[in-house]
Amino acid sequence: MNSGFVVKNINTEKVSIPVNKVWVGKAGKEAEVTLLADNVEKETIKLTEETNWKHTFTELPKYDEVTGEEINYTLVEKALEGYSSVITGSAETGFTVTNTITGKASVGVTKVWKGGEEKNITVILLANGEELQRKQLSEDENWQYTFSNLEKYKDGKEINYTVKEVIVDGYNTTITGSVEEGYLITNTKKGTNSNANGNSNNNNTNSSNNNNTNTPQTGDSANIFIYLIVLLSSIVIIYVIQRKKNTKC
């Protein structure tokens, strides 16, 4: 008995899947991605600047030749140190692999006093100009502190960390340094130098005033007395001469 023939039709439709790499922040040297077909590794390629960070997987079967089911294509990326990875898209629309630069930072702070010191001060850590943390410093911490485990980047851009101090009455504040070398906060007591100079000037003024006290000078008094005698003598002589003239007349 003839059982007949079994005819099996296989769908040989092919698909192509594009992949695009996006860097947020400084780009790495290369990225390695693997295409999976129903969670089984199908092909691995490297994306570089030379490939314009793009690639297209081609001539891929759309259906499984055994089951006839449509193959589920997905993508994974080999982990890159210093970057986080996010994959979006699908086999139909193409995949986009976005790598965002990551990292940690620490910011050191040292306090220096000139002209006496207070019990404590408060340091404010700023991230891109916005207050992030506060820390009170005192002699117990040797006037030093390190803000640690800070994110180095935000949206792929390096965060600018700076510090400032809550105003301390009676002191002028100067802040120098950077994230790399640490920040130095110097508080100088107001009037420290000017007071010292002021005392010196006052002493000089007092000494000068004492030396310039007005007192009678012996030589000046004697000269005045002589002038008076000469003046009176002259008047008497003139008077006598005038009287003689009048008498003769």
Biotite code that builds the C-alpha atoms (Angstrom):
import biotite.structure as struc

atoms = struc.array([
    struc.Atom([0.000, 0.000, 0.000], chain_id="A", res_id=1, res_name="MET", atom_name="CA", element="C"),
    struc.Atom([1.364, 3.378, -1.006], chain_id="A", res_id=2, res_name="ASN", atom_name="CA", element="C"),
    struc.Atom([1.463, 5.733, 1.962], chain_id="A", res_id=3, res_name="SER", atom_name="CA", element="C"),
    struc.Atom([2.000, 8.757, -0.276], chain_id="A", res_id=4, res_name="GLY", atom_name="CA", element="C"),
    struc.Atom([4.441, 11.610, 0.009], chain_id="A", res_id=5, res_name="PHE", atom_name="CA", element="C"),
    struc.Atom([5.016, 14.187, 2.744], chain_id="A", res_id=6, res_name="VAL", atom_name="CA", element="C"),
    struc.Atom([5.712, 17.659, 1.401], chain_id="A", res_id=7, res_name="VAL", atom_name="CA", element="C"),
    struc.Atom([7.468, 20.017, 3.794], chain_id="A", res_id=8, res_name="LYS", atom_name="CA", element="C"),
    struc.Atom([7.703, 23.690, 2.941], chain_id="A", res_id=9, res_name="ASN", atom_name="CA", element="C"),
    struc.Atom([10.381, 25.742, 4.719], chain_id="A", res_id=10, res_name="ILE", atom_name="CA", element="C"),
    struc.Atom([10.135, 29.524, 4.859], chain_id="A", res_id=11, res_name="ASN", atom_name="CA", element="C"),
    struc.Atom([13.540, 30.801, 3.850], chain_id="A", res_id=12, res_name="THR", atom_name="CA", element="C"),
    struc.Atom([12.847, 34.482, 4.352], chain_id="A", res_id=13, res_name="GLU", atom_name="CA", element="C"),
    struc.Atom([15.909, 36.442, 5.451], chain_id="A", res_id=14, res_name="LYS", atom_name="CA", element="C"),
    struc.Atom([16.231, 39.481, 7.700], chain_id="A", res_id=15, res_name="VAL", atom_name="CA", element="C"),
    struc.Atom([18.880, 42.084, 8.471], chain_id="A", res_id=16, res_name="SER", atom_name="CA", element="C"),
    struc.Atom([19.429, 43.642, 11.897], chain_id="A", res_id=17, res_name="ILE", atom_name="CA", element="C"),
    struc.Atom([21.330, 46.954, 12.246], chain_id="A", res_id=18, res_name="PRO", atom_name="CA", element="C"),
    struc.Atom([23.265, 47.866, 15.390], chain_id="A", res_id=19, res_name="VAL", atom_name="CA", element="C"),
    struc.Atom([24.282, 51.380, 16.412], chain_id="A", res_id=20, res_name="ASN", atom_name="CA", element="C"),
    struc.Atom([26.659, 52.346, 19.244], chain_id="A", res_id=21, res_name="LYS", atom_name="CA", element="C"),
    struc.Atom([26.167, 55.595, 21.185], chain_id="A", res_id=22, res_name="VAL", atom_name="CA", element="C"),
    struc.Atom([28.638, 57.007, 23.722], chain_id="A", res_id=23, res_name="TRP", atom_name="CA", element="C"),
    struc.Atom([27.631, 59.366, 26.501], chain_id="A", res_id=24, res_name="VAL", atom_name="CA", element="C"),
    struc.Atom([30.881, 60.987, 27.587], chain_id="A", res_id=25, res_name="GLY", atom_name="CA", element="C"),
    struc.Atom([34.312, 60.019, 26.302], chain_id="A", res_id=26, res_name="LYS", atom_name="CA", element="C"),
    struc.Atom([34.172, 57.139, 23.823], chain_id="A", res_id=27, res_name="ALA", atom_name="CA", element="C"),
    struc.Atom([36.000, 53.894, 24.455], chain_id="A", res_id=28, res_name="GLY", atom_name="CA", element="C"),
    struc.Atom([38.395, 52.275, 21.976], chain_id="A", res_id=29, res_name="LYS", atom_name="CA", element="C"),
    struc.Atom([35.970, 49.537, 20.921], chain_id="A", res_id=30, res_name="GLU", atom_name="CA", element="C"),
    struc.Atom([32.825, 47.665, 21.886], chain_id="A", res_id=31, res_name="ALA", atom_name="CA", element="C"),
    struc.Atom([32.034, 43.984, 21.423], chain_id="A", res_id=32, res_name="GLU", atom_name="CA", element="C"),
    struc.Atom([28.429, 42.874, 20.815], chain_id="A", res_id=33, res_name="VAL", atom_name="CA", element="C"),
    struc.Atom([26.920, 39.440, 20.314], chain_id="A", res_id=34, res_name="THR", atom_name="CA", element="C"),
    struc.Atom([23.736, 38.601, 18.443], chain_id="A", res_id=35, res_name="LEU", atom_name="CA", element="C"),
    struc.Atom([21.628, 35.856, 20.017], chain_id="A", res_id=36, res_name="LEU", atom_name="CA", element="C"),
    struc.Atom([19.084, 33.701, 18.181], chain_id="A", res_id=37, res_name="ALA", atom_name="CA", element="C"),
    struc.Atom([16.599, 32.292, 20.673], chain_id="A", res_id=38, res_name="ASP", atom_name="CA", element="C"),
    struc.Atom([19.224, 32.932, 23.402], chain_id="A", res_id=39, res_name="ASN", atom_name="CA", element="C"),
    struc.Atom([21.928, 31.037, 21.479], chain_id="A", res_id=40, res_name="VAL", atom_name="CA", element="C"),
    struc.Atom([25.026, 32.935, 20.339], chain_id="A", res_id=41, res_name="GLU", atom_name="CA", element="C"),
    struc.Atom([24.809, 33.552, 16.637], chain_id="A", res_id=42, res_name="LYS", atom_name="CA", element="C"),
    struc.Atom([27.563, 36.044, 15.799], chain_id="A", res_id=43, res_name="GLU", atom_name="CA", element="C"),
    struc.Atom([29.971, 38.382, 17.605], chain_id="A", res_id=44, res_name="THR", atom_name="CA", element="C"),
    struc.Atom([31.413, 41.559, 16.110], chain_id="A", res_id=45, res_name="ILE", atom_name="CA", element="C"),
    struc.Atom([33.458, 44.568, 17.244], chain_id="A", res_id=46, res_name="LYS", atom_name="CA", element="C"),
    struc.Atom([32.359, 48.154, 16.799], chain_id="A", res_id=47, res_name="LEU", atom_name="CA", element="C"),
    struc.Atom([35.044, 50.830, 16.451], chain_id="A", res_id=48, res_name="THR", atom_name="CA", element="C"),
    struc.Atom([35.451, 54.388, 15.292], chain_id="A", res_id=49, res_name="GLU", atom_name="CA", element="C"),
    struc.Atom([36.623, 53.004, 11.933], chain_id="A", res_id=50, res_name="GLU", atom_name="CA", element="C"),
    struc.Atom([33.214, 51.319, 11.451], chain_id="A", res_id=51, res_name="THR", atom_name="CA", element="C"),
    struc.Atom([31.510, 54.547, 12.532], chain_id="A", res_id=52, res_name="ASN", atom_name="CA", element="C"),
    struc.Atom([30.282, 52.551, 15.540], chain_id="A", res_id=53, res_name="TRP", atom_name="CA", element="C"),
    struc.Atom([27.765, 50.728, 13.339], chain_id="A", res_id=54, res_name="LYS", atom_name="CA", element="C"),
    struc.Atom([27.160, 47.241, 11.941], chain_id="A", res_id=55, res_name="HIS", atom_name="CA", element="C"),
    struc.Atom([24.405, 45.286, 10.224], chain_id="A", res_id=56, res_name="THR", atom_name="CA", element="C"),
    struc.Atom([23.868, 41.568, 10.691], chain_id="A", res_id=57, res_name="PHE", atom_name="CA", element="C"),
    struc.Atom([22.665, 40.241, 7.320], chain_id="A", res_id=58, res_name="THR", atom_name="CA", element="C"),
    struc.Atom([21.326, 37.068, 5.731], chain_id="A", res_id=59, res_name="GLU", atom_name="CA", element="C"),
    struc.Atom([19.681, 35.932, 8.948], chain_id="A", res_id=60, res_name="LEU", atom_name="CA", element="C"),
    struc.Atom([16.893, 33.334, 8.736], chain_id="A", res_id=61, res_name="PRO", atom_name="CA", element="C"),
    struc.Atom([13.621, 34.743, 9.961], chain_id="A", res_id=62, res_name="LYS", atom_name="CA", element="C"),
    struc.Atom([12.174, 31.338, 10.905], chain_id="A", res_id=63, res_name="TYR", atom_name="CA", element="C"),
    struc.Atom([13.549, 28.243, 12.561], chain_id="A", res_id=64, res_name="ASP", atom_name="CA", element="C"),
    struc.Atom([13.905, 25.557, 9.922], chain_id="A", res_id=65, res_name="GLU", atom_name="CA", element="C"),
    struc.Atom([12.871, 22.818, 12.385], chain_id="A", res_id=66, res_name="VAL", atom_name="CA", element="C"),
    struc.Atom([9.948, 24.365, 14.232], chain_id="A", res_id=67, res_name="THR", atom_name="CA", element="C"),
    struc.Atom([8.969, 26.932, 11.667], chain_id="A", res_id=68, res_name="GLY", atom_name="CA", element="C"),
    struc.Atom([8.641, 29.483, 14.451], chain_id="A", res_id=69, res_name="GLU", atom_name="CA", element="C"),
    struc.Atom([9.950, 33.012, 14.032], chain_id="A", res_id=70, res_name="GLU", atom_name="CA", element="C"),
    struc.Atom([13.385, 33.366, 15.619], chain_id="A", res_id=71, res_name="ILE", atom_name="CA", element="C"),
    struc.Atom([13.738, 35.808, 18.500], chain_id="A", res_id=72, res_name="ASN", atom_name="CA", element="C"),
    struc.Atom([16.878, 37.834, 17.943], chain_id="A", res_id=73, res_name="TYR", atom_name="CA", element="C"),
    struc.Atom([18.405, 39.762, 20.862], chain_id="A", res_id=74, res_name="THR", atom_name="CA", element="C"),
    struc.Atom([21.702, 41.515, 21.536], chain_id="A", res_id=75, res_name="LEU", atom_name="CA", element="C"),
    struc.Atom([24.184, 41.602, 24.412], chain_id="A", res_id=76, res_name="VAL", atom_name="CA", element="C"),
    struc.Atom([27.353, 43.605, 24.924], chain_id="A", res_id=77, res_name="GLU", atom_name="CA", element="C"),
    struc.Atom([30.591, 42.563, 26.577], chain_id="A", res_id=78, res_name="LYS", atom_name="CA", element="C"),
    struc.Atom([30.965, 44.584, 29.777], chain_id="A", res_id=79, res_name="ALA", atom_name="CA", element="C"),
    struc.Atom([33.162, 47.686, 29.466], chain_id="A", res_id=80, res_name="LEU", atom_name="CA", element="C"),
    struc.Atom([35.046, 48.828, 32.546], chain_id="A", res_id=81, res_name="GLU", atom_name="CA", element="C"),
    struc.Atom([34.123, 52.372, 33.448], chain_id="A", res_id=82, res_name="GLY", atom_name="CA", element="C"),
    struc.Atom([30.858, 52.374, 31.509], chain_id="A", res_id=83, res_name="TYR", atom_name="CA", element="C"),
    struc.Atom([27.253, 51.419, 32.085], chain_id="A", res_id=84, res_name="SER", atom_name="CA", element="C"),
    struc.Atom([25.383, 49.818, 29.180], chain_id="A", res_id=85, res_name="SER", atom_name="CA", element="C"),
    struc.Atom([21.781, 50.082, 28.004], chain_id="A", res_id=86, res_name="VAL", atom_name="CA", element="C"),
    struc.Atom([20.393, 48.306, 24.922], chain_id="A", res_id=87, res_name="ILE", atom_name="CA", element="C"),
    struc.Atom([17.208, 49.522, 23.279], chain_id="A", res_id=88, res_name="THR", atom_name="CA", element="C"),
    struc.Atom([15.304, 48.574, 20.116], chain_id="A", res_id=89, res_name="GLY", atom_name="CA", element="C"),
    struc.Atom([14.431, 45.227, 18.519], chain_id="A", res_id=90, res_name="SER", atom_name="CA", element="C"),
    struc.Atom([15.291, 42.989, 15.598], chain_id="A", res_id=91, res_name="ALA", atom_name="CA", element="C"),
    struc.Atom([12.621, 44.764, 13.535], chain_id="A", res_id=92, res_name="GLU", atom_name="CA", element="C"),
    struc.Atom([13.751, 48.336, 14.280], chain_id="A", res_id=93, res_name="THR", atom_name="CA", element="C"),
    struc.Atom([17.424, 47.677, 14.930], chain_id="A", res_id=94, res_name="GLY", atom_name="CA", element="C"),
    struc.Atom([19.364, 47.821, 18.194], chain_id="A", res_id=95, res_name="PHE", atom_name="CA", element="C"),
    struc.Atom([21.017, 50.818, 19.858], chain_id="A", res_id=96, res_name="THR", atom_name="CA", element="C"),
    struc.Atom([23.702, 50.203, 22.473], chain_id="A", res_id=97, res_name="VAL", atom_name="CA", element="C"),
    struc.Atom([24.302, 53.230, 24.700], chain_id="A", res_id=98, res_name="THR", atom_name="CA", element="C"),
    struc.Atom([27.389, 53.334, 26.886], chain_id="A", res_id=99, res_name="ASN", atom_name="CA", element="C"),
    struc.Atom([27.598, 56.039, 29.570], chain_id="A", res_id=100, res_name="THR", atom_name="CA", element="C"),
    struc.Atom([30.915, 56.776, 31.213], chain_id="A", res_id=101, res_name="ILE", atom_name="CA", element="C"),
    struc.Atom([30.988, 56.086, 34.955], chain_id="A", res_id=102, res_name="THR", atom_name="CA", element="C"),
    struc.Atom([33.428, 56.420, 37.825], chain_id="A", res_id=103, res_name="GLY", atom_name="CA", element="C"),
    struc.Atom([33.892, 57.567, 41.388], chain_id="A", res_id=104, res_name="LYS", atom_name="CA", element="C"),
    struc.Atom([35.584, 60.646, 42.846], chain_id="A", res_id=105, res_name="ALA", atom_name="CA", element="C"),
    struc.Atom([36.792, 61.866, 46.236], chain_id="A", res_id=106, res_name="SER", atom_name="CA", element="C"),
    struc.Atom([37.195, 65.452, 47.430], chain_id="A", res_id=107, res_name="VAL", atom_name="CA", element="C"),
    struc.Atom([39.594, 66.263, 50.280], chain_id="A", res_id=108, res_name="GLY", atom_name="CA", element="C"),
    struc.Atom([39.283, 69.345, 52.508], chain_id="A", res_id=109, res_name="VAL", atom_name="CA", element="C"),
    struc.Atom([41.775, 70.825, 54.994], chain_id="A", res_id=110, res_name="THR", atom_name="CA", element="C"),
    struc.Atom([41.115, 73.759, 57.351], chain_id="A", res_id=111, res_name="LYS", atom_name="CA", element="C"),
    struc.Atom([43.851, 76.214, 58.413], chain_id="A", res_id=112, res_name="VAL", atom_name="CA", element="C"),
    struc.Atom([43.443, 78.943, 61.048], chain_id="A", res_id=113, res_name="TRP", atom_name="CA", element="C"),
    struc.Atom([45.422, 82.176, 61.310], chain_id="A", res_id=114, res_name="LYS", atom_name="CA", element="C"),
    struc.Atom([45.037, 84.353, 64.385], chain_id="A", res_id=115, res_name="GLY", atom_name="CA", element="C"),
    struc.Atom([43.142, 81.908, 66.598], chain_id="A", res_id=116, res_name="GLY", atom_name="CA", element="C"),
    struc.Atom([40.546, 79.242, 65.861], chain_id="A", res_id=117, res_name="GLU", atom_name="CA", element="C"),
    struc.Atom([36.889, 78.466, 66.553], chain_id="A", res_id=118, res_name="GLU", atom_name="CA", element="C"),
    struc.Atom([35.482, 75.215, 67.960], chain_id="A", res_id=119, res_name="LYS", atom_name="CA", element="C"),
    struc.Atom([34.168, 74.021, 64.599], chain_id="A", res_id=120, res_name="ASN", atom_name="CA", element="C"),
    struc.Atom([33.154, 75.061, 61.102], chain_id="A", res_id=121, res_name="ILE", atom_name="CA", element="C"),
    struc.Atom([30.780, 73.684, 58.458], chain_id="A", res_id=122, res_name="THR", atom_name="CA", element="C"),
    struc.Atom([31.984, 72.839, 54.958], chain_id="A", res_id=123, res_name="VAL", atom_name="CA", element="C"),
    struc.Atom([29.517, 72.540, 52.070], chain_id="A", res_id=124, res_name="ILE", atom_name="CA", element="C"),
    struc.Atom([30.260, 70.293, 49.073], chain_id="A", res_id=125, res_name="LEU", atom_name="CA", element="C"),
    struc.Atom([28.849, 71.561, 45.775], chain_id="A", res_id=126, res_name="LEU", atom_name="CA", element="C"),
    struc.Atom([28.255, 69.503, 42.624], chain_id="A", res_id=127, res_name="ALA", atom_name="CA", element="C"),
    struc.Atom([28.023, 71.746, 39.557], chain_id="A", res_id=128, res_name="ASN", atom_name="CA", element="C"),
    struc.Atom([27.168, 74.634, 41.894], chain_id="A", res_id=129, res_name="GLY", atom_name="CA", element="C"),
    struc.Atom([24.402, 72.790, 43.748], chain_id="A", res_id=130, res_name="GLU", atom_name="CA", element="C"),
    struc.Atom([24.715, 71.820, 47.416], chain_id="A", res_id=131, res_name="GLU", atom_name="CA", element="C"),
    struc.Atom([25.274, 68.080, 47.797], chain_id="A", res_id=132, res_name="LEU", atom_name="CA", element="C"),
    struc.Atom([26.589, 67.439, 51.325], chain_id="A", res_id=133, res_name="GLN", atom_name="CA", element="C"),
    struc.Atom([27.580, 69.225, 54.529], chain_id="A", res_id=134, res_name="ARG", atom_name="CA", element="C"),
    struc.Atom([30.266, 68.274, 57.018], chain_id="A", res_id=135, res_name="LYS", atom_name="CA", element="C"),
    struc.Atom([31.243, 69.828, 60.342], chain_id="A", res_id=136, res_name="GLN", atom_name="CA", element="C"),
    struc.Atom([35.002, 69.984, 60.959], chain_id="A", res_id=137, res_name="LEU", atom_name="CA", element="C"),
    struc.Atom([36.697, 70.366, 64.328], chain_id="A", res_id=138, res_name="SER", atom_name="CA", element="C"),
    struc.Atom([39.980, 69.687, 66.028], chain_id="A", res_id=139, res_name="GLU", atom_name="CA", element="C"),
    struc.Atom([38.761, 66.135, 66.723], chain_id="A", res_id=140, res_name="ASP", atom_name="CA", element="C"),
    struc.Atom([39.148, 65.340, 62.988], chain_id="A", res_id=141, res_name="GLU", atom_name="CA", element="C"),
    struc.Atom([42.400, 67.306, 62.859], chain_id="A", res_id=142, res_name="ASN", atom_name="CA", element="C"),
    struc.Atom([40.501, 69.843, 60.712], chain_id="A", res_id=143, res_name="TRP", atom_name="CA", element="C"),
    struc.Atom([40.468, 67.414, 57.760], chain_id="A", res_id=144, res_name="GLN", atom_name="CA", element="C"),
    struc.Atom([37.816, 65.439, 55.885], chain_id="A", res_id=145, res_name="TYR", atom_name="CA", element="C"),
    struc.Atom([37.359, 63.572, 52.589], chain_id="A", res_id=146, res_name="THR", atom_name="CA", element="C"),
    struc.Atom([34.019, 63.430, 50.767], chain_id="A", res_id=147, res_name="PHE", atom_name="CA", element="C"),
    struc.Atom([34.194, 59.977, 49.142], chain_id="A", res_id=148, res_name="SER", atom_name="CA", element="C"),
    struc.Atom([32.246, 57.581, 46.906], chain_id="A", res_id=149, res_name="ASN", atom_name="CA", element="C"),
    struc.Atom([31.040, 60.471, 44.751], chain_id="A", res_id=150, res_name="LEU", atom_name="CA", element="C"),
    struc.Atom([29.800, 59.999, 41.207], chain_id="A", res_id=151, res_name="GLU", atom_name="CA", element="C"),
    struc.Atom([32.416, 61.370, 38.828], chain_id="A", res_id=152, res_name="LYS", atom_name="CA", element="C"),
    struc.Atom([30.055, 61.895, 35.889], chain_id="A", res_id=153, res_name="TYR", atom_name="CA", element="C"),
    struc.Atom([26.504, 63.014, 35.224], chain_id="A", res_id=154, res_name="LYS", atom_name="CA", element="C"),
    struc.Atom([24.964, 62.456, 31.797], chain_id="A", res_id=155, res_name="ASP", atom_name="CA", element="C"),
    struc.Atom([28.420, 61.619, 30.514], chain_id="A", res_id=156, res_name="GLY", atom_name="CA", element="C"),
    struc.Atom([29.966, 64.900, 31.665], chain_id="A", res_id=157, res_name="LYS", atom_name="CA", element="C"),
    struc.Atom([32.442, 65.162, 34.530], chain_id="A", res_id=158, res_name="GLU", atom_name="CA", element="C"),
    struc.Atom([30.906, 66.757, 37.609], chain_id="A", res_id=159, res_name="ILE", atom_name="CA", element="C"),
    struc.Atom([32.571, 69.950, 38.859], chain_id="A", res_id=160, res_name="ASN", atom_name="CA", element="C"),
    struc.Atom([32.997, 69.535, 42.616], chain_id="A", res_id=161, res_name="TYR", atom_name="CA", element="C"),
    struc.Atom([33.773, 72.647, 44.696], chain_id="A", res_id=162, res_name="THR", atom_name="CA", element="C"),
    struc.Atom([33.491, 73.567, 48.380], chain_id="A", res_id=163, res_name="VAL", atom_name="CA", element="C"),
    struc.Atom([32.483, 76.570, 50.418], chain_id="A", res_id=164, res_name="LYS", atom_name="CA", element="C"),
    struc.Atom([32.303, 77.366, 54.108], chain_id="A", res_id=165, res_name="GLU", atom_name="CA", element="C"),
    struc.Atom([29.424, 78.609, 56.227], chain_id="A", res_id=166, res_name="VAL", atom_name="CA", element="C"),
    struc.Atom([30.495, 82.147, 57.184], chain_id="A", res_id=167, res_name="ILE", atom_name="CA", element="C"),
    struc.Atom([32.517, 82.370, 60.389], chain_id="A", res_id=168, res_name="VAL", atom_name="CA", element="C"),
    struc.Atom([32.034, 85.740, 62.116], chain_id="A", res_id=169, res_name="ASP", atom_name="CA", element="C"),
    struc.Atom([35.232, 87.693, 62.637], chain_id="A", res_id=170, res_name="GLY", atom_name="CA", element="C"),
    struc.Atom([37.242, 85.839, 59.968], chain_id="A", res_id=171, res_name="TYR", atom_name="CA", element="C"),
    struc.Atom([38.140, 86.319, 56.320], chain_id="A", res_id=172, res_name="ASN", atom_name="CA", element="C"),
    struc.Atom([37.957, 83.077, 54.299], chain_id="A", res_id=173, res_name="THR", atom_name="CA", element="C"),
    struc.Atom([40.143, 82.020, 51.372], chain_id="A", res_id=174, res_name="THR", atom_name="CA", element="C"),
    struc.Atom([39.655, 78.740, 49.472], chain_id="A", res_id=175, res_name="ILE", atom_name="CA", element="C"),
    struc.Atom([42.343, 77.352, 47.178], chain_id="A", res_id=176, res_name="THR", atom_name="CA", element="C"),
    struc.Atom([43.045, 74.019, 45.476], chain_id="A", res_id=177, res_name="GLY", atom_name="CA", element="C"),
    struc.Atom([41.101, 71.598, 43.276], chain_id="A", res_id=178, res_name="SER", atom_name="CA", element="C"),
    struc.Atom([39.497, 68.155, 43.305], chain_id="A", res_id=179, res_name="VAL", atom_name="CA", element="C"),
    struc.Atom([42.783, 66.570, 42.240], chain_id="A", res_id=180, res_name="GLU", atom_name="CA", element="C"),
    struc.Atom([44.976, 68.191, 44.917], chain_id="A", res_id=181, res_name="GLU", atom_name="CA", element="C"),
    struc.Atom([42.304, 68.795, 47.559], chain_id="A", res_id=182, res_name="GLY", atom_name="CA", element="C"),
    struc.Atom([40.838, 72.063, 48.822], chain_id="A", res_id=183, res_name="TYR", atom_name="CA", element="C"),
    struc.Atom([42.495, 74.278, 51.464], chain_id="A", res_id=184, res_name="LEU", atom_name="CA", element="C"),
    struc.Atom([40.216, 76.590, 53.465], chain_id="A", res_id=185, res_name="ILE", atom_name="CA", element="C"),
    struc.Atom([42.126, 79.323, 55.300], chain_id="A", res_id=186, res_name="THR", atom_name="CA", element="C"),
    struc.Atom([40.428, 81.482, 57.932], chain_id="A", res_id=187, res_name="ASN", atom_name="CA", element="C"),
    struc.Atom([42.294, 84.636, 58.970], chain_id="A", res_id=188, res_name="THR", atom_name="CA", element="C"),
    struc.Atom([41.048, 86.555, 61.985], chain_id="A", res_id=189, res_name="LYS", atom_name="CA", element="C"),
    struc.Atom([39.969, 90.044, 61.000], chain_id="A", res_id=190, res_name="LYS", atom_name="CA", element="C"),
    struc.Atom([42.148, 92.919, 62.217], chain_id="A", res_id=191, res_name="GLY", atom_name="CA", element="C"),
    struc.Atom([45.033, 90.715, 63.384], chain_id="A", res_id=192, res_name="THR", atom_name="CA", element="C"),
    struc.Atom([47.701, 92.652, 61.477], chain_id="A", res_id=193, res_name="ASN", atom_name="CA", element="C"),
    struc.Atom([46.035, 96.062, 61.632], chain_id="A", res_id=194, res_name="SER", atom_name="CA", element="C"),
    struc.Atom([45.788, 95.975, 65.429], chain_id="A", res_id=195, res_name="ASN", atom_name="CA", element="C"),
    struc.Atom([49.470, 95.329, 65.813], chain_id="A", res_id=196, res_name="ALA", atom_name="CA", element="C"),
    struc.Atom([50.313, 98.201, 63.500], chain_id="A", res_id=197, res_name="ASN", atom_name="CA", element="C"),
    struc.Atom([47.780, 100.426, 65.188], chain_id="A", res_id=198, res_name="GLY", atom_name="CA", element="C"),
    struc.Atom([49.389, 99.938, 68.605], chain_id="A", res_id=199, res_name="ASN", atom_name="CA", element="C"),
    struc.Atom([52.760, 100.781, 67.167], chain_id="A", res_id=200, res_name="SER", atom_name="CA", element="C"),
    struc.Atom([51.410, 103.950, 65.591], chain_id="A", res_id=201, res_name="ASN", atom_name="CA", element="C"),
    struc.Atom([49.687, 105.026, 68.779], chain_id="A", res_id=202, res_name="ASN", atom_name="CA", element="C"),
    struc.Atom([52.897, 104.655, 70.752], chain_id="A", res_id=203, res_name="ASN", atom_name="CA", element="C"),
    struc.Atom([54.758, 106.743, 68.221], chain_id="A", res_id=204, res_name="ASN", atom_name="CA", element="C"),
    struc.Atom([52.074, 109.419, 68.334], chain_id="A", res_id=205, res_name="THR", atom_name="CA", element="C"),
    struc.Atom([52.114, 109.587, 72.108], chain_id="A", res_id=206, res_name="ASN", atom_name="CA", element="C"),
    struc.Atom([55.882, 109.828, 72.154], chain_id="A", res_id=207, res_name="SER", atom_name="CA", element="C"),
    struc.Atom([55.797, 112.625, 69.598], chain_id="A", res_id=208, res_name="SER", atom_name="CA", element="C"),
    struc.Atom([53.203, 114.558, 71.574], chain_id="A", res_id=209, res_name="ASN", atom_name="CA", element="C"),
    struc.Atom([55.313, 114.283, 74.727], chain_id="A", res_id=210, res_name="ASN", atom_name="CA", element="C"),
    struc.Atom([58.369, 115.608, 72.930], chain_id="A", res_id=211, res_name="ASN", atom_name="CA", element="C"),
    struc.Atom([56.452, 118.575, 71.465], chain_id="A", res_id=212, res_name="ASN", atom_name="CA", element="C"),
    struc.Atom([55.026, 119.892, 74.759], chain_id="A", res_id=213, res_name="THR", atom_name="CA", element="C"),
    struc.Atom([55.116, 123.773, 74.698], chain_id="A", res_id=214, res_name="ASN", atom_name="CA", element="C"),
    struc.Atom([57.432, 125.113, 77.436], chain_id="A", res_id=215, res_name="THR", atom_name="CA", element="C"),
    struc.Atom([59.111, 128.560, 77.746], chain_id="A", res_id=216, res_name="PRO", atom_name="CA", element="C"),
    struc.Atom([62.586, 128.732, 76.217], chain_id="A", res_id=217, res_name="GLN", atom_name="CA", element="C"),
    struc.Atom([65.200, 130.692, 78.227], chain_id="A", res_id=218, res_name="THR", atom_name="CA", element="C"),
    struc.Atom([66.941, 132.129, 75.145], chain_id="A", res_id=219, res_name="GLY", atom_name="CA", element="C"),
    struc.Atom([63.733, 133.515, 73.624], chain_id="A", res_id=220, res_name="ASP", atom_name="CA", element="C"),
    struc.Atom([62.715, 135.309, 76.872], chain_id="A", res_id=221, res_name="SER", atom_name="CA", element="C"),
    struc.Atom([66.125, 137.025, 77.179], chain_id="A", res_id=222, res_name="ALA", atom_name="CA", element="C"),
    struc.Atom([65.979, 138.316, 73.608], chain_id="A", res_id=223, res_name="ASN", atom_name="CA", element="C"),
    struc.Atom([62.540, 139.846, 74.121], chain_id="A", res_id=224, res_name="ILE", atom_name="CA", element="C"),
    struc.Atom([63.744, 141.673, 77.268], chain_id="A", res_id=225, res_name="PHE", atom_name="CA", element="C"),
    struc.Atom([66.710, 143.188, 75.359], chain_id="A", res_id=226, res_name="ILE", atom_name="CA", element="C"),
    struc.Atom([64.432, 144.335, 72.525], chain_id="A", res_id=227, res_name="TYR", atom_name="CA", element="C"),
    struc.Atom([62.197, 146.136, 75.020], chain_id="A", res_id=228, res_name="LEU", atom_name="CA", element="C"),
    struc.Atom([65.143, 147.937, 76.633], chain_id="A", res_id=229, res_name="ILE", atom_name="CA", element="C"),
    struc.Atom([66.460, 149.083, 73.239], chain_id="A", res_id=230, res_name="VAL", atom_name="CA", element="C"),
    struc.Atom([63.010, 150.287, 72.211], chain_id="A", res_id=231, res_name="LEU", atom_name="CA", element="C"),
    struc.Atom([62.479, 152.288, 75.420], chain_id="A", res_id=232, res_name="LEU", atom_name="CA", element="C"),
    struc.Atom([65.963, 153.767, 75.210], chain_id="A", res_id=233, res_name="SER", atom_name="CA", element="C"),
    struc.Atom([65.315, 154.911, 71.662], chain_id="A", res_id=234, res_name="SER", atom_name="CA", element="C"),
    struc.Atom([62.071, 156.570, 72.688], chain_id="A", res_id=235, res_name="ILE", atom_name="CA", element="C"),
    struc.Atom([63.778, 158.403, 75.586], chain_id="A", res_id=236, res_name="VAL", atom_name="CA", element="C"),
    struc.Atom([66.625, 159.643, 73.362], chain_id="A", res_id=237, res_name="ILE", atom_name="CA", element="C"),
    struc.Atom([64.243, 160.888, 70.704], chain_id="A", res_id=238, res_name="ILE", atom_name="CA", element="C"),
    struc.Atom([62.202, 162.678, 73.381], chain_id="A", res_id=239, res_name="TYR", atom_name="CA", element="C"),
    struc.Atom([65.278, 164.401, 74.896], chain_id="A", res_id=240, res_name="VAL", atom_name="CA", element="C"),
    struc.Atom([66.507, 165.567, 71.478], chain_id="A", res_id=241, res_name="ILE", atom_name="CA", element="C"),
    struc.Atom([63.111, 166.974, 70.649], chain_id="A", res_id=242, res_name="GLN", atom_name="CA", element="C"),
    struc.Atom([62.934, 168.864, 73.974], chain_id="A", res_id=243, res_name="ARG", atom_name="CA", element="C"),
    struc.Atom([66.336, 170.500, 73.313], chain_id="A", res_id=244, res_name="LYS", atom_name="CA", element="C"),
    struc.Atom([65.224, 171.687, 69.927], chain_id="A", res_id=245, res_name="LYS", atom_name="CA", element="C"),
    struc.Atom([62.101, 173.207, 71.377], chain_id="A", res_id=246, res_name="ASN", atom_name="CA", element="C"),
    struc.Atom([64.053, 175.015, 74.143], chain_id="A", res_id=247, res_name="THR", atom_name="CA", element="C"),
    struc.Atom([66.456, 176.705, 71.649], chain_id="A", res_id=248, res_name="LYS", atom_name="CA", element="C"),
    struc.Atom([63.577, 177.900, 69.669], chain_id="A", res_id=249, res_name="CYS", atom_name="CA", element="C"),
])
